[in-house]
Structure formats: structure tokens, C-alpha cells
């Protein structure tokens, strides 16, 4: 039988899981998480179950000053996959690097 604190913890975890929601990178903006918050987020993500057995995890943090280089890489990767990509498709791929300056 669960103790009251175990049940409280279970209910809290359940509430957190069910309150998750997706936020498009385009809707994110400054300020982002602090260095400590980012470390906590990445530590938690690294502890998540890996049903695809893709471990070890690898996280890449791209500083705001390098987003233009990443955008160029995204645009080039699309052209490599699809040489007939339209200018609008290339621009859409490039925008994914910026996520509204987050």
C-alpha cells in the first residue's frame, strides 16, 4: 500500500505529465532559461527512457550569435535532399534555426 507521500508524489507526477504542451520554436522568445535551468533541463532529458535505444544522448546548445550559421546549414541540407526546393521552402528551413531568437 502506498504511503500518503508516495500517493502525493504520484499525483504530482501525473499532473505534470498531463499538463505538458508543445510550444512552437517560433513562439519562444527571450529570456530563455538560465545556465542552471538549462543544465537541469538537459539532465532531466538525459534521464528519460530511451525506447529507441539511441543512447548516449547528445545535446547541442547553439548560441544566439551562431544561429545564422545554423540557418545556412539547414537551408543547404534541404537543398542537398531536394535540389528542386523552392525559395519559400528553403526560407522555412532556415527559420527553424532562429525560433524567434530563443
C-alpha positions as CSV (number, residue, x, y, z in Angstrom):
1,X,0.0,0.0,0.0
2,X,1.3,3.5,-0.9
3,X,2.0,6.0,1.9
4,X,0.4,9.4,1.7
5,X,3.7,11.0,0.5
6,X,4.0,8.3,-2.3
7,X,0.5,9.0,-3.4
8,X,1.1,12.8,-3.3
9,X,4.3,12.3,-5.4
10,X,2.4,10.1,-7.8
11,X,-0.4,12.6,-8.2
12,X,2.1,15.4,-8.7
13,X,4.0,13.5,-11.4
14,X,0.7,12.6,-13.1
15,X,-0.4,16.3,-13.1
16,X,2.9,17.4,-14.5
17,X,2.8,14.8,-17.3
18,X,-0.7,15.7,-18.3
19,X,-0.1,19.4,-18.2
20,X,2.7,19.2,-20.9
21,X,2.1,21.1,-24.1
22,X,4.0,21.7,-27.2
23,X,5.2,25.3,-27.9
24,X,6.4,26.0,-31.4
25,X,10.0,27.4,-31.5
26,X,8.6,30.3,-33.4
27,X,6.7,31.3,-30.3
28,X,9.7,31.2,-28.0
29,X,11.5,34.4,-27.2
30,X,13.9,35.9,-24.7
31,X,14.6,35.4,-21.9
32,X,15.4,31.8,-22.3
33,X,16.4,29.5,-19.4
34,X,19.3,30.4,-17.2
35,X,22.5,28.3,-17.4
36,X,21.5,26.4,-14.3
37,X,17.9,25.9,-15.6
38,X,19.3,24.6,-18.9
39,X,21.6,22.2,-17.1
40,X,18.7,20.9,-15.0
41,X,16.5,20.5,-18.2
42,X,19.3,18.6,-20.0
43,X,20.0,16.4,-17.0
44,X,16.3,15.5,-16.8
45,X,16.1,14.9,-20.5
46,X,19.2,12.7,-20.4
47,X,17.5,10.6,-17.7
48,X,14.4,10.0,-19.8
49,X,13.7,6.5,-21.1
50,X,15.2,5.7,-24.4
51,X,12.8,3.3,-26.1
52,X,14.6,3.7,-29.4
53,X,17.9,2.7,-27.8
54,X,19.7,5.8,-29.2
55,X,21.9,6.4,-26.2
56,X,24.2,8.1,-25.4
57,X,22.2,11.2,-25.6
58,X,23.8,14.2,-27.2
59,X,22.5,17.8,-26.8
60,X,23.7,20.7,-28.8
61,X,23.2,24.3,-27.5
62,X,23.5,26.9,-30.3
63,X,24.3,30.4,-29.0
64,X,22.2,33.2,-30.5
65,X,25.2,34.6,-32.3
66,X,25.6,31.3,-34.2
67,X,22.0,30.9,-35.4
68,X,22.7,32.4,-38.8
69,X,25.3,29.8,-39.5
70,X,22.9,27.1,-38.4
71,X,20.2,28.6,-40.6
72,X,22.6,28.4,-43.6
73,X,23.2,24.7,-42.7
74,X,19.5,24.0,-42.6
75,X,18.9,25.6,-45.9
76,X,21.8,23.8,-47.5
77,X,20.7,20.4,-46.0
78,X,17.3,20.9,-47.6
79,X,18.9,21.6,-51.0
80,X,21.1,18.6,-50.7
81,X,18.0,16.4,-50.0
82,X,15.8,18.2,-52.6
83,X,17.6,20.2,-55.3
84,X,14.1,21.4,-56.5
85,X,13.2,23.0,-53.2
86,X,11.5,26.4,-53.6
87,X,12.8,29.6,-52.1
88,X,9.9,29.6,-49.7
89,X,10.8,26.0,-48.5
90,X,14.5,27.0,-48.1
91,X,13.5,30.1,-46.1
92,X,11.2,27.9,-43.9
93,X,14.1,25.5,-43.2
94,X,16.3,28.4,-42.4
95,X,13.8,30.0,-40.0
96,X,13.9,26.8,-37.8
97,X,17.3,27.9,-36.6
98,X,16.0,31.1,-35.1
99,X,12.9,30.1,-33.2
100,X,12.2,33.8,-32.7
101,X,15.6,34.5,-31.1
102,X,15.4,31.9,-28.4
